[in-house]
Amino acid sequence: MLIQAGVNATAAGVLVTTNLFDTKSTHIYTINAKWGLGMKVVDGRETPEQLLVDINTGQIRVVYRSEDNTMLVFDDKGGVKEVTTADKGQAVLTNSRTMKLANAAKELVKIFGASPPLDVEWLFVGEELQIVQARPFVTK
């Protein structure tokens, strides 16, 4: 049995160690991010913030910035609730957070290998990065 403690993330999401728009670009990582807990990143109802990061040069390309003014947080009863955030219009991932995340993923690639690409679930609590899970990226 694995028990994982829940923490109220300020930002969360998924990084894939390949460019999902051009899978031949193995040095470019794709990041999807949302404010708060990461469930909104994968549920498919809203477009997350999307970034491409060239791990060799540090160049960050913004594909889409999140327009959300809400975020998911844990409630007192053990569930999840949606609250308003004052961060609307601001980047979920600053350049500093983006590079911290990309460099952590680069280290995971050294450990697990580059093929197949990794699917890395992550979160930030303030500026502290926490890796939640890393596994092979599944396309089918």
Steps between C-alpha positions, in 0.01 A plus 500: 500500500622848417368800684580835350450816701304772326642850506338821386699578191528852369554354151499149357510313174669260265831519314576264212866466404428550131339763280142379458465718190815356335610174663834504316607788726623296795678798659173694531268423790124570507350637821130536589418694817211634707463697823445284809454124491567328168168327429397775257808432287391150406120515510481652150232761576731802497815584312801505734790737469732341242872560465780350292847503655821435309705320763825568311462877466253590775271667246136502612220528246152583626234309306208609719460693826226392739206738535371342822400705799436190713706217643433171673603457864427242769206578726475431875293183446764323289349591164588760241344842444542775244603844624566832331863594447641849470750372243278528188701630208831407659713212380448178696862414430755777527828455312663396828237235574509378140876447502494340847242253367680438168833439675338256744351312204840496331640327811215246488589425137859428613363250752226333292622559144363708215304232318209485533445860610403554863165626626582698815229620738617788717383775730630816660430609856611859477833469319574148628477238224369154587502212252187291552557230240719411201408224258533415129284723281220294345364611163235231444 
